[in-house]
Amino acid sequence: MGRIFLIIAAVVAALVLLGPLVGFVLTLLKWGLVIGLVALGVVLVSKWATRT
């Protein structure tokens, strides 16, 4: 019985510690995508501006 509680406590602790880490990684990914899209937009606008 004690072993089961220990395993449950370890799983809960891992989820508690993993939650903010996953959120941080997803936030970095989101900002990377936003910056990439802005950079792509700048490149496309500059190419379009030099053609006209």
N, C-alpha and C positions, 0 to 999 in steps of 0.2 A: 504494500500500500504506500509506503514511504517513497519507493522508487517511482511510482506513478506520479505522485505529487512533485517530485524532483524533475521529472521529464516535462510535466506540464509547466512548471515554473521556468524551466530553461527555454521552452518554446515561447512562452509569453515574454520573457526577457529579450529573446532574440527578435521577436516582432516589434517590441517597443524600441529597441535600438536600431532596427532596420528601417522603420518608418521614416524618420527624419532624413536618413541617408538616401533613401529612394526619392524622397521629395526634393532633396538638394540636387541630385543627379538629373531629375526631370526638369527642374528649374534651369539648370545649366544648359540642358538640351534645348529648352524653349528659347532661351536668350540667344543661343547659337543659331537657331533657325531664324529668329527675328533679324539678327545682325546680318546673316547670310542673304536674306531676302532684300534687306535694305541695300546691301552692297550690289546685289544683282540688279536691282532697280536703278542704281546710280550708273552702273556700267551700261545698261540698255539705253538710258536717257542720254548718256554722253555719246554713245555710238549714233543714236538717232539725231542728236544735235549736230554732229560733225557731218552727217550726210546732207542735211538741208542747208 
